[in-house]
Amino acid sequence: MLASHIYGSNFVNGYKSAKRQIANRARQSATLGVGSIITEFDVEFGRGGRRLREIDHFLEAAQATSWIGWQLKEYHRLAGSPPTGSLIDPKSGSLRRSMAERFSRPYAEAVHGQVLKTAYNATSRVFTLRMRPRDRPGQTIVRFNEQFVYPHGFAVSIAPTVPWSYADGRLVVSTEHSAEVDLRVRPVQVRAPLL
């Protein structure tokens, strides 16, 4: 596993630099024949709306790469930790919903076969997964947080039609064949009440 920390010029020079760094890590992991994960990247809340757009660009560039995010909860100011926090406001201790929504993206936790394409559009909140299942029966699991991603509900479409179930943030898709499967999860459109 090739683990990367991406800091510094990724946000100083903007989105293109982050995209280049992520692409370089993907090439390196392919050359080594290992998986890749971004274990740290700059997510300080400091610049408000501008920072949120930068994080959106970074996460868009990192869609084909595994990544994790974390935040230290400060009880005393430490050197190197962001003074404005990230997911949690260090002064009030409250969750920043705008940050939680960005990090609560749907993802394939386990895929029974080969991923051909995966994507998440943060604006439309549509998650797609195209896969080629193995020749034997198995399950693919997609995780998402309804509270932040689909607060008004969601709709699932799968072609060809295969059995699926959902409980506690886990969408389980069962496959028994090796034909390509296209999965799409989208928010339910909320209609304004009639007056």
ChimeraX attribute file (.defattr): number of C-alpha atoms within 10 A of each C-alpha:
attribute: neighborCount
match mode: 1-to-1
recipient: residues
	/A:1	10
	/A:2	16
	/A:3	15
	/A:4	16
	/A:5	12
	/A:6	17
	/A:7	14
	/A:8	12
	/A:9	13
	/A:10	20
	/A:11	20
	/A:12	10
	/A:13	10
	/A:14	13
	/A:15	21
	/A:16	15
	/A:17	16
	/A:18	25
	/A:19	17
	/A:20	13
	/A:21	19
	/A:22	24
	/A:23	16
	/A:24	12
	/A:25	20
	/A:26	20
	/A:27	13
	/A:28	15
	/A:29	17
	/A:30	13
	/A:31	9
	/A:32	11
	/A:33	11
	/A:34	11
	/A:35	15
	/A:36	21
	/A:37	20
	/A:38	18
	/A:39	15
	/A:40	16
	/A:41	20
	/A:42	18
	/A:43	21
	/A:44	19
	/A:45	21
	/A:46	14
	/A:47	11
	/A:48	12
	/A:49	11
	/A:50	11
	/A:51	17
	/A:52	18
	/A:53	14
	/A:54	19
	/A:55	22
	/A:56	19
	/A:57	18
	/A:58	23
	/A:59	21
	/A:60	16
	/A:61	18
	/A:62	19
	/A:63	16
	/A:64	16
	/A:65	15
	/A:66	13
	/A:67	17
	/A:68	10
	/A:69	12
	/A:70	12
	/A:71	14
	/A:72	13
	/A:73	15
	/A:74	14
	/A:75	7
	/A:76	6
	/A:77	11
	/A:78	10
	/A:79	7
	/A:80	6
	/A:81	13
	/A:82	18
	/A:83	16
	/A:84	15
	/A:85	20
	/A:86	21
	/A:87	25
	/A:88	19
	/A:89	15
	/A:90	18
	/A:91	10
	/A:92	7
	/A:93	12
	/A:94	10
	/A:95	13
	/A:96	14
	/A:97	12
	/A:98	13
	/A:99	21
	/A:100	17
	/A:101	16
	/A:102	17
	/A:103	19
	/A:104	15
	/A:105	20
	/A:106	23
	/A:107	18
	/A:108	17
	/A:109	12
	/A:110	12
	/A:111	18
	/A:112	19
	/A:113	18
	/A:114	13
	/A:115	15
	/A:116	12
	/A:117	13
	/A:118	17
	/A:119	16
	/A:120	20
	/A:121	14
	/A:122	17
	/A:123	7
	/A:124	9
	/A:125	16
	/A:126	19
	/A:127	22
	/A:128	22
	/A:129	20
	/A:130	18
	/A:131	21
	/A:132	19
	/A:133	23
	/A:134	18
	/A:135	13
	/A:136	11
	/A:137	12
	/A:138	16
	/A:139	19
	/A:140	19
	/A:141	19
	/A:142	21
	/A:143	19
	/A:144	20
	/A:145	17
	/A:146	17
	/A:147	13
	/A:148	17
	/A:149	22
	/A:150	19
	/A:151	11
	/A:152	12
	/A:153	13
	/A:154	15
	/A:155	12
	/A:156	16
	/A:157	14
	/A:158	17
	/A:159	12
	/A:160	10
	/A:161	11
	/A:162	14
	/A:163	11
	/A:164	16
	/A:165	11
	/A:166	13
	/A:167	8
	/A:168	9
	/A:169	14
	/A:170	17
	/A:171	20
	/A:172	18
	/A:173	20
	/A:174	17
	/A:175	23
	/A:176	14
	/A:177	15
	/A:178	15
	/A:179	14
	/A:180	17
	/A:181	21
	/A:182	18
	/A:183	20
	/A:184	18
	/A:185	21
	/A:186	19
	/A:187	18
	/A:188	13
	/A:189	10
	/A:190	8
	/A:191	6
	/A:192	6
	/A:193	5
	/A:194	4
	/A:195	3
